[in-house]
Amino acid sequence: MRAGFYLPLNIIMSLAVVQPERYEEQLAEKVSQVYAEFEAFDIPELEVFRSQPEHYRMRAEFRIWHEGEHSFYRMFDPETRQPFSVQDFPSGSRRINELMQPLIQQIEQNDHLRKRLFQIEFLTTQTGEALISLLYHRQLDDVWQEAATALQETLDISIIGRARKQKIVLRSDHVTEELIVNNQPFRYQQVENSFTQPNAGVNEHMLSWASDVCQNAGQDLVELYCGNGNFTCVLAKQFDRVLATEISKTSVHSAHENFRMNGVENVAIARLSSEEFTQAMNAEREFHRLKDIDLESYNFSTILVDPPRAGLDKGTEALVQRFEKIVYISCNPETLKENLETINQTHKVERIALFDQFPYTHHREMGVFLTRR
């Protein structure tokens, strides 16, 4: 998903009631749903990639309630929309759960940290790093910064304070995640308040699957919606050159850092939307952001697209049909199906995968690999 789909985390989390004993049952329901929805495309056997039944989310955010001398994490009932207190978060990483109560207890004991605090956001990694954002309905001062710095040292975390038109980074604005793909480690800068894949274990499955379908692809790759280079870092070594596009400045900056950390040297990034890149490929417009990139010098064989929930617009649909091979990562089966109704006219589905990025919810992440008929 960017890298698939993106709902506010408190909404996703309120929908996910973690029941490990029901994990296989809920996954089977998703598998059946995929077969029913995509049977018209003569799909091969579905490749299914499971999540850990618990502690799979690297990110979380909670509203904070204050009552008397105590403060509480709150979430919302998906049916009544009423808030309820939580002591732990079974879908969250073990590091999130380790920190939840010690953090709120420390905040309760310090009026400078507690005053008008309304939200806490966690960003963690599989290697145990933790970045905590504290959001306030007041401006933060030197006294707050001193208290937050002490809290940061006590819990061995990084803290960011946020208020209206104010952001205080005490140590770092990012964590560095390590993902193992095909027995090889890849390191990723993940910046606070920007998009990253929330389920790190399933993300590793996604990257391994994409790497597998691109084996022996050769020539050049174009990647739309590359984000922080999540797929790019893994796939770059399988192509002569890669041209990636991404509209977010923050993600482009992280992508360059991730290329550096992973020794990737054959990628160029154009800060363009998919619609703009289509216009450039069709020679309809010239872009200053492409002044150092010679599109005609590329010998593209493959395109990878990882669009938001809205899927591909008609122009991008037509663009992807010009490539021999298509890798489509989708966070929304509904728009994926709509896009395939067009793409299937020129390309055949060779492989299809379900990635259980969000267990216990109706959301499904999918991957489709197509080749020209």
C-alpha positions in Angstrom: 0.0 0.0 0.0 1.0 3.2 -0.4 1.7 1.9 -1.1 -1.5 1.3 -0.7 -4.3 2.6 1.1 -4.1 5.1 4.0 -6.8 5.7 6.5 -6.3 7.5 9.8 -4.6 5.0 12.1 -7.1 5.5 14.9 -9.9 4.5 12.5 -8.1 1.4 11.3 -7.2 0.4 14.9 -10.7 0.8 16.2 -11.9 -1.6 13.5 -9.4 -4.4 14.3 -10.4 -6.6 17.2 -7.4 -8.9 17.6 -8.5 -12.6 18.0 -5.6 -14.9 17.3 -7.8 -17.9 17.5 -9.8 -16.6 14.6 -6.9 -15.6 12.4 -7.0 -18.5 9.9 -10.8 -18.1 9.7 -10.7 -14.4 8.8 -7.9 -15.0 6.3 -9.9 -17.8 4.6 -12.8 -15.4 4.2 -10.5 -12.9 2.5 -9.1 -15.6 0.2 -12.7 -16.7 -0.8 -13.5 -13.0 -1.5 -10.6 -12.6 -3.8 -11.5 -15.7 -5.9 -15.1 -14.5 -6.1 -14.2 -11.0 -7.2 -11.4 -11.8 -9.7 -12.6 -15.1 -11.3 -13.5 -13.3 -14.5 -9.8 -12.7 -15.1 -9.0 -16.4 -15.3 -6.5 -16.0 -12.4 -4.0 -18.7 -11.3 -3.9 -20.0 -7.8 -3.8 -17.2 -5.3 -0.6 -16.8 -3.4 -1.4 -16.0 0.2 0.9 -14.2 2.6 0.0 -14.3 6.3 0.6 -11.7 9.0 1.6 -12.5 12.5 -1.7 -12.9 14.4 -0.5 -10.4 17.1 2.0 -7.5 17.4 2.2 -6.8 13.7 1.7 -3.0 13.6 4.8 -0.8 13.8 2.7 2.3 14.1 -0.2 3.4 16.4 -1.9 6.6 17.5 -4.1 7.2 20.4 -6.3 10.0 21.7 -5.5 10.9 25.3 -8.2 11.6 28.0 -7.5 13.2 31.3 -9.7 12.6 34.3 -8.6 14.0 37.7 -4.9 13.0 38.3 -4.9 10.3 35.7 -4.6 10.1 31.9 -5.8 7.3 29.6 -5.3 6.0 26.0 -8.6 6.0 24.3 -9.9 4.4 21.1 -13.4 4.4 19.5 -16.0 1.8 19.2 -16.6 1.3 15.4 -20.4 1.0 15.8 -21.2 3.5 18.5 -18.2 5.8 17.9 -17.9 6.1 21.7 -14.5 6.3 23.2 -13.1 3.6 25.6 -9.9 3.3 27.5 -7.2 0.8 26.5 -4.4 -0.6 28.6 -2.5 -2.4 25.8 -2.7 -2.8 22.1 -2.4 -6.4 20.9 -2.1 -5.5 17.2 0.8 -3.1 18.0 4.4 -4.1 18.0 5.9 -5.5 21.2 7.9 -2.3 21.6 4.6 -0.2 21.5 3.1 -2.4 24.2 6.3 -2.2 26.3 6.2 1.6 26.2 2.4 2.4 26.6 2.0 2.2 30.4 5.5 3.5 31.4 5.0 6.4 29.1 1.6 7.4 30.3 2.6 7.0 33.9 5.6 9.3 33.4 3.4 11.9 31.7 0.8 11.7 34.6 3.5 12.6 37.0 4.6 15.8 35.2 2.2 18.7 34.7 4.4 20.2 31.9 4.2 17.0 29.9 0.5 16.4 30.7 -1.0 19.8 30.2 -3.3 19.9 27.2 -1.8 16.7 25.7 -4.4 15.2 23.4 -2.7 12.6 21.2 0.3 10.2 21.3 1.7 8.6 18.2 4.1 5.7 18.1 6.5 4.7 15.3 8.6 1.6 16.0 10.8 -0.8 14.2 11.5 -4.6 14.3 14.9 -3.8 15.8 13.3 -2.0 18.8 13.7 1.7 17.9 10.8 4.0 19.0 9.8 7.5 18.1 7.0 9.1 20.1 5.1 12.2 19.0 3.3 14.1 21.7 0.5 16.4 20.3 -0.7 19.4 22.3 -3.4 22.0 22.3 -0.9 24.6 23.6 2.5 26.0 22.6 5.5 24.2 24.0 8.2 26.0 25.9 11.7 25.4 27.3 10.3 23.9 30.5 8.4 21.3 28.4 11.5 20.6 26.4 13.5 19.9 29.6 10.9 17.5 30.9 10.5 15.8 27.5 14.3 15.4 27.2 14.4 13.7 30.6 11.5 11.4 29.6 13.3 10.5 26.4 16.4 9.4 28.3 14.4 7.5 30.9 12.6 5.3 28.3 15.3 5.2 25.6 13.1 6.7 23.0 13.1 9.7 20.6 10.4 12.4 21.2 8.9 15.0 19.0 6.6 17.7 20.4 3.9 19.1 18.2 1.5 22.0 18.6 -0.1 24.4 16.2 2.6 25.7 13.9 5.2 24.2 16.2 7.4 21.1 15.9 10.2 20.3 18.4 12.5 17.4 17.5 14.5 16.4 20.5 16.7 13.7 19.0 15.6 12.5 15.6 12.5 12.8 13.3 12.9 9.3 12.0 13.6 5.7 12.8 15.7 3.2 10.8 13.9 0.0 10.0 15.6 -3.2 8.9 13.7 -5.5 6.6 15.0 -9.0 5.6 14.2 -9.8 1.9 15.6 -13.0 0.3 17.9 -13.4 3.4 19.4 -9.9 2.7 19.0 -7.0 5.1 17.7 -3.7 3.7 17.7 -0.5 5.8 15.0 2.2 5.5 14.7 5.7 7.0 11.1 6.1 8.1 10.1 9.7 8.9 7.5 10.7 11.6 4.2 11.7 10.1 4.9 10.3 6.6 3.8 7.1 4.9 5.4 3.8 5.7 4.0 0.3 5.5 2.6 -0.4 9.0 2.9 -4.2 9.0 6.7 -4.8 8.6 6.5 -8.6 8.4 3.9 -8.5 5.6 6.0 -5.8 3.9 8.9 -8.2 3.8 6.6 -10.7 2.1 5.5 -8.1 -0.4 9.1 -7.2 -1.3 10.1 -10.8 -1.7 7.1 -11.5 -3.9 7.8 -8.4 -6.1 11.5 -9.5 -6.3 10.5 -13.0 -7.4 8.1 -11.9 -10.2 10.8 -9.5 -11.5 13.4 -12.2 -11.8 15.2 -12.2 -15.1 13.2 -9.1 -16.2 16.3 -7.3 -17.4 16.4 -3.9 -19.2 14.9 -0.9 -17.3 12.1 -0.5 -14.7 9.8 2.5 -14.2 8.1 2.7 -10.9 5.2 5.0 -10.1 4.3 6.1 -6.5 7.7 4.9 -5.2 7.3 6.5 -1.8 10.5 6.2 0.3 11.9 3.6 -2.1 10.4 0.6 -0.3 10.2 -1.5 -3.5 12.9 0.4 -5.4 15.8 -0.6 -3.0 15.0 -4.3 -3.5 14.3 -4.3 -7.2 17.0 -2.0 -8.4 19.6 -4.8 -8.6 17.4 -6.8 -11.0 17.3 -4.0 -13.7 19.9 -2.1 -15.6 18.3 1.2 -14.6 15.3 2.4 -12.7 13.3 5.6 -13.1 11.0 6.2 -10.1 8.4 8.9 -9.6 7.0 10.3 -6.3 5.2 13.6 -5.5 6.0 13.9 -1.8 9.2 15.9 -1.0 9.6 14.1 2.3 9.3 10.7 0.7 11.8 11.7 -2.1 14.3 12.8 0.5 13.9 9.5 2.4 14.2 7.5 -0.8 17.6 9.1 -1.6 18.8 8.3 1.9 17.6 4.8 1.6 19.4 4.4 -1.7 22.5 5.6 0.0 22.2 3.2 2.9 21.5 0.2 0.6 24.2 1.0 -2.0 21.7 1.6 -4.8 23.2 3.6 -7.6 21.2 3.0 -10.7 18.0 4.9 -9.8 16.8 8.3 -10.8 13.7 9.9 -9.1 11.4 12.4 -10.8 9.1 14.3 -8.5 6.0 13.9 -10.7 2.5 12.6 -10.2 1.4 9.6 -12.3 -0.7 12.0 -14.5 2.3 14.2 -15.1 4.6 11.3 -15.9 2.1 10.1 -18.4 2.1 13.5 -20.0 5.9 13.4 -20.2 5.9 9.9 -21.7 3.4 11.1 -24.3 5.5 14.2 -25.0 2.5 16.3 -24.2 4.4 18.6 -21.8 7.9 19.4 -20.8 8.8 19.4 -17.1 11.7 21.3 -15.5 11.8 18.4 -13.0 12.9 16.1 -15.8 15.6 18.4 -17.2 18.4 16.0 -16.1 16.5 12.8 -17.2 16.5 11.6 -20.8 13.4 9.5 -21.1 14.3 8.3 -24.5 17.5 6.8 -23.2 15.6 4.2 -21.2 14.8 0.7 -22.4 11.8 -0.1 -20.2 10.6 -3.6 -20.0 8.6 -3.4 -16.7 6.4 -1.0 -14.8 5.5 -1.2 -11.1 2.6 0.8 -9.8 1.5 1.1 -6.2 -1.3 3.7 -6.3 -3.5 5.1 -3.5 -7.0 3.8 -2.9 -8.4 5.5 -6.0 -6.3 3.3 -8.3 -5.1 4.3 -11.7 -6.7 7.1 -13.7 -7.5 6.3 -17.4 -4.4 8.0 -18.7 -2.1 5.9 -16.4 -4.1 2.8 -17.3 -3.2 3.4 -21.0 0.4 4.1 -20.0 0.9 0.8 -18.2 -0.5 -1.1 -21.2 2.6 0.0 -23.2 4.9 -2.2 -21.1 5.7 -5.8 -21.6 5.4 -6.6 -17.8 3.3 -5.0 -15.2 3.5 -5.3 -11.4 0.5 -3.8 -9.7 0.4 -3.5 -5.9 -3.0 -2.5 -4.7 -4.6 -1.5 -1.4 -8.1 -1.5 -2.8 -9.4 -4.6 -4.6 -12.4 -2.6 -5.9 -10.3 -0.2 -7.9 -7.8 -2.9 -8.8 -10.6 -4.9 -10.4 -11.8 -1.8 -12.3 -8.3 -1.2 -13.7 -7.9 -4.8 -14.6 -11.0 -4.7 -16.7 -9.0 -2.4 -19.1 -5.5 -3.8 -18.6 -6.7 -7.4 -19.1 -7.5 -6.6 -22.7 -3.8 -6.4 -23.5 -2.2 -8.3 -20.6 -2.7 -11.7 -18.9 -2.6 -12.2 -15.1 0.3 -14.5 -14.5 0.4 -14.3 -10.7 -1.8 -12.9 -8.1 -1.2 -12.5 -4.3 -3.0 -11.5 -1.2 -1.0 -9.8 1.5 -2.8 -9.7 4.9 -1.5 -6.3 5.8 -4.5 -5.5 8.1 -5.7 -8.6 9.9 -9.2 -8.7 11.4 -10.4 -5.9 9.1 -12.0 -6.1 5.7 -9.0 -4.4 4.1 -6.9 -6.4 1.6 -3.5 -5.6 0.1 -2.9 -7.4 -3.2 -0.3 -7.9 -5.9 -0.8 -8.8 -9.5 1.8 -9.6 -12.1 0.8 -9.3 -15.8 2.5 -10.0 -19.1 1.6 -8.8 -22.6 -0.8 -11.2 -24.4 
